[in-house]
Amino acid sequence: MKMKTKTLRNLLLSIILSLTFLFIIIGFSDIKVTIKAIKNVSFLWFCLAALSAFAVWMFEALTMKIFSVVTTKKMSYLYLLKITLIGSFFSAITPLSTGGQPAQIAYMTKNNIEGGKATAIVISRFIAYQIALTLFGLVGVLVAYPFVSKNVSNWAFLVFIGFIVNSGVLILALLLSLKKKVAVFLVKIIIKPLGWLRIIKKPKKVESKMLEEAHYFNNHMKKMLSRPLSFILAFLSSSMRLLAFISVPYFVILSLGLNYGFFEIIATQLVLFIIFSMAPTPGASGASEAGYMLFFSNYFGNKITAGLLIWRFLTYYVNLIIGGILTSIETKRSI
């Protein structure tokens, strides 16, 4: 019950934050122009934008499927697609998208998948994604930044901070995955204070269970890394996922009857994504809308609000709607 209440509270907070910023932006724009632009959207290009957004889920599920094969645990692609959408839902309603992975692990363990295996699959997927994001970030710093800072926005320099943060996250994830002592140390320093504060009733039992899972997880991670082909395939899948995501604005622009080069748009979106992946609000609400207006206003002109609404709907609200429905169904099955 507490989990349901917290999830509902986070969902409402995310929606309120996002809608508040959207209403502020709409209030400062020409509503008639926005409505007319949306009415005249090209159905073909809108469908391609939607397909690109859907491809983000497909490639993430594919990455998890690759790692599930390594664990020798049979999981269908459709099941992992559902887990992906559940993760997307919780990422969208929690600060810094921190709720997605724990939720995926929790729902997988409810389906009789061992905690160590579930954690190894999810964290391996995360590491493959972070490697892809770090390399994309390097491209953003070396290639996209000069173009975006000169032609789009002076705020593009923030991409350097985003690159450093994402690189740090990757290093930390690798340390936790490969260095058993680091994982054991973190378990102990986390459990003890929670026991003192009586948040955990049986700290020794919980610590013992977590250490067992950490050992199990560490062994699975080493097993996965011993198969470089799997990681290469997972990296390629994660790279396609990122490419699909940063391609959405390009198809949105085409759907509104505008025409710009593919490189211009994905370079801008790449820099924007790396910067605002650090946003602390649920689903990066507020930061995403403000960043989109700041970086894409030169491209969209007076159609910027229409472009923002379409982009945010495809990349955020669809996650909330479909992910929320699947989460609700899966939760009821687990009761």
C-alpha positions in Angstrom: 0.0 0.0 0.0 2.8 2.4 0.9 4.6 1.6 -2.4 1.3 2.3 -4.3 0.8 5.6 -2.5 4.4 6.7 -3.1 4.2 5.8 -6.8 0.9 7.7 -7.2 2.4 10.7 -5.4 5.5 10.7 -7.7 3.3 10.3 -10.7 1.1 13.3 -9.8 4.1 15.4 -8.9 5.7 14.6 -12.3 2.6 15.4 -14.2 2.0 18.6 -12.3 5.6 19.8 -12.8 5.6 19.0 -16.5 2.1 20.5 -17.2 2.9 23.6 -15.2 5.9 24.4 -17.4 4.0 23.5 -20.5 1.1 25.9 -19.6 3.6 28.6 -18.8 5.2 28.1 -22.2 1.9 28.0 -24.0 0.8 31.1 -22.2 3.7 33.0 -23.7 3.1 31.7 -27.2 0.5 32.3 -29.9 -2.1 29.6 -29.2 -3.8 30.0 -32.6 -0.5 29.4 -34.4 0.2 26.4 -32.2 -3.2 24.8 -32.8 -3.0 25.4 -36.5 0.5 23.9 -36.6 -0.7 20.7 -34.8 -3.8 20.4 -37.0 -1.5 20.5 -40.1 1.0 17.9 -38.9 2.1 15.5 -41.6 0.7 12.1 -40.6 3.6 10.2 -42.2 6.4 12.1 -40.4 4.5 12.0 -37.2 4.3 8.2 -37.5 8.1 8.1 -38.1 8.6 10.2 -35.0 6.4 7.8 -33.0 8.2 4.8 -34.5 11.6 6.4 -33.5 10.3 6.9 -30.0 9.0 3.3 -29.9 12.4 2.0 -31.1 13.9 3.3 -27.9 11.9 0.7 -26.0 12.6 -2.0 -28.6 16.4 -1.6 -28.5 16.4 -1.4 -24.6 14.4 -4.7 -24.5 16.8 -6.2 -27.0 19.8 -5.3 -24.9 18.2 -7.0 -21.9 17.4 -10.0 -24.0 21.1 -10.3 -25.0 22.1 -10.4 -21.4 19.3 -12.7 -20.3 20.7 -15.3 -22.7 24.0 -15.1 -20.9 22.4 -15.8 -17.6 20.7 -18.9 -19.2 17.4 -17.7 -17.8 14.7 -18.0 -20.5 12.8 -14.7 -20.8 10.7 -13.8 -23.9 11.4 -10.6 -25.7 7.8 -9.4 -25.1 8.2 -10.0 -21.4 11.4 -7.9 -21.4 9.7 -5.2 -23.5 7.1 -5.0 -20.7 9.8 -4.8 -18.1 11.4 -2.0 -20.2 8.2 0.0 -20.2 7.7 -0.5 -16.5 11.3 0.8 -16.0 10.5 3.8 -18.3 7.4 4.6 -16.2 9.3 4.7 -12.9 12.2 6.6 -14.5 9.7 9.2 -15.6 8.3 9.8 -12.1 11.5 9.7 -10.0 14.3 12.3 -9.7 17.3 11.7 -11.9 15.4 8.6 -13.3 16.6 6.6 -10.3 13.5 4.5 -9.9 13.6 2.6 -13.2 16.2 0.0 -12.5 15.1 -0.9 -8.9 11.5 -1.3 -10.2 12.6 -3.6 -13.1 14.6 -5.8 -10.6 11.6 -5.8 -8.2 9.1 -6.9 -10.8 11.4 -9.5 -12.3 12.0 -11.1 -8.9 8.2 -11.2 -8.4 8.2 -13.4 -11.5 10.5 -15.9 -9.8 13.7 -14.6 -11.4 16.6 -14.8 -8.9 17.6 -11.4 -7.5 21.2 -11.8 -8.5 20.3 -12.7 -12.1 17.7 -9.9 -12.4 20.2 -7.4 -11.0 23.0 -8.6 -13.3 20.7 -8.3 -16.4 19.5 -4.8 -15.5 22.9 -3.4 -14.4 24.6 -5.0 -17.5 22.0 -3.2 -19.6 22.7 0.0 -17.7 26.5 -0.3 -18.2 26.2 -1.0 -21.9 23.9 2.1 -22.1 26.4 4.2 -20.1 29.3 3.1 -22.4 27.2 4.1 -25.4 26.2 7.4 -23.8 29.8 8.2 -22.8 31.0 7.6 -26.4 28.0 9.6 -27.7 29.0 12.3 -25.2 32.5 12.3 -26.6 31.1 12.9 -30.0 28.9 15.6 -28.5 32.0 17.3 -27.0 34.3 16.9 -30.0 31.9 17.2 -33.0 28.4 18.5 -32.0 29.6 21.1 -29.4 31.5 23.4 -31.9 28.4 23.5 -34.2 25.8 23.9 -31.5 27.7 26.6 -29.5 28.3 28.6 -32.7 24.8 28.2 -34.4 22.3 27.4 -31.6 23.1 28.4 -28.0 25.9 29.6 -25.9 24.6 27.3 -23.1 26.1 24.3 -25.1 29.2 24.5 -22.9 27.2 22.6 -20.2 27.8 19.5 -22.3 31.3 19.2 -20.8 29.7 18.9 -17.3 27.2 16.4 -18.6 30.0 14.4 -20.2 32.1 14.3 -16.9 29.0 13.3 -14.8 28.1 10.5 -17.2 31.7 9.2 -17.4 31.8 9.2 -13.5 28.6 7.2 -13.4 30.1 4.6 -15.8 33.2 4.3 -13.7 31.2 3.9 -10.5 28.9 1.2 -12.1 32.0 -0.7 -13.3 33.6 -0.6 -9.9 30.4 -1.9 -8.2 30.1 -4.6 -10.8 33.6 -5.9 -10.9 35.0 -5.1 -7.5 33.3 -7.3 -4.9 35.0 -5.5 -2.0 33.4 -2.2 -3.2 29.9 -3.8 -3.3 30.4 -5.4 0.1 31.6 -2.1 1.6 28.6 -0.2 0.3 26.2 -2.8 1.5 27.6 -2.5 5.0 27.7 1.3 5.2 24.2 1.5 3.9 22.6 -1.2 6.1 24.1 -0.2 9.5 22.7 3.4 9.6 19.3 2.0 8.5 19.4 -0.5 11.4 20.4 2.2 13.9 17.4 4.4 12.7 15.2 1.3 12.9 14.2 1.7 9.3 15.2 -2.0 8.9 13.9 -4.3 11.6 16.4 -7.1 11.1 19.6 -5.5 9.8 21.8 -8.5 10.2 19.4 -10.7 8.2 19.0 -8.1 5.5 22.8 -7.5 5.3 23.4 -11.2 5.0 20.8 -11.5 2.2 22.3 -8.5 0.4 25.8 -9.8 0.7 24.7 -13.1 -0.7 23.0 -11.3 -3.6 26.1 -9.1 -4.1 28.3 -12.2 -4.4 25.8 -13.8 -6.8 25.6 -10.6 -8.8 29.4 -10.2 -9.0 29.8 -13.7 -10.3 27.2 -13.1 -13.0 28.8 -9.9 -14.0 32.2 -11.6 -14.5 30.4 -14.3 -16.5 28.8 -11.7 -18.7 32.1 -9.8 -19.2 33.8 -13.1 -20.2 31.6 -13.0 -23.3 32.8 -9.9 -25.2 30.5 -10.7 -28.2 27.4 -10.2 -25.9 28.7 -6.9 -24.7 29.5 -5.7 -28.2 26.0 -6.6 -29.4 24.5 -4.9 -26.3 26.6 -1.8 -27.0 25.4 -1.7 -30.6 21.8 -2.1 -29.4 22.2 0.7 -26.8 23.8 2.9 -29.4 20.8 2.4 -31.7 18.5 3.2 -28.7 20.3 6.5 -28.3 20.3 7.3 -32.0 16.5 6.6 -32.1 15.9 8.9 -29.2 17.9 11.9 -30.6 16.3 11.4 -34.0 12.7 12.1 -32.7 13.1 15.9 -33.0 14.2 15.6 -36.6 11.0 13.8 -37.6 8.9 16.2 -35.4 10.4 19.1 -37.4 9.6 17.4 -40.7 6.0 16.7 -39.5 5.5 20.5 -39.0 6.5 21.2 -42.6 10.0 22.5 -41.8 13.2 21.2 -43.4 16.7 21.1 -41.8 19.6 18.7 -42.1 19.6 15.5 -40.1 23.1 16.3 -38.6 22.0 19.7 -37.4 19.1 18.4 -35.4 20.6 15.3 -33.9 23.7 17.3 -32.9 21.5 19.8 -31.1 19.4 17.1 -29.5 22.6 15.1 -28.5 24.0 18.1 -26.7 20.7 18.9 -25.1 20.2 15.3 -23.9 23.7 15.1 -22.3 23.1 18.4 -20.5 19.6 17.7 -19.2 20.2 14.0 -18.3 21.6 15.6 -15.0 18.3 17.4 -14.3 17.1 16.4 -10.7 13.4 16.7 -11.3 11.2 13.6 -12.1 11.4 12.9 -15.9 13.7 16.0 -16.1 10.4 18.0 -16.0 10.9 21.7 -16.5 14.5 21.4 -17.6 13.5 19.4 -20.7 10.9 21.9 -21.7 13.1 24.9 -21.1 16.1 23.3 -22.8 14.0 22.4 -25.8 12.7 26.0 -26.2 16.2 27.3 -25.8 18.0 25.0 -28.2 15.3 24.5 -30.9 13.6 27.9 -31.1 15.8 28.9 -34.1 14.7 25.8 -36.0 10.9 25.8 -35.2 10.3 29.6 -35.2 6.7 30.3 -34.2 6.0 26.5 -34.3 8.3 25.9 -31.3 5.4 25.2 -28.9 3.8 22.8 -31.3 7.1 21.0 -31.7 7.6 20.9 -27.9 4.1 19.4 -27.3 4.6 16.7 -29.9 8.1 15.8 -28.8 7.2 15.7 -25.1 4.1 13.7 -25.8 6.1 11.0 -27.7 9.1 10.9 -25.4 7.5 11.4 -22.0 3.7 11.2 -21.7 3.5 8.0 -23.7 5.9 6.5 -21.2 3.7 7.5 -18.4 0.5 6.2 -20.1 1.6 2.8 -21.5 4.2 2.2 -18.7 1.6 3.2 -16.1 -1.0 0.8 -17.5 1.5 -2.1 -17.6 2.7 -1.3 -14.1 -0.8 -1.4 -12.8 -1.6 -4.7 -14.5 1.7 -6.3 -13.3 1.1 -5.0 -9.7 -2.4 -6.6 -9.6 -1.0 -9.9 -10.8 1.6 -9.9 -8.0 -0.9 -9.3 -5.2 
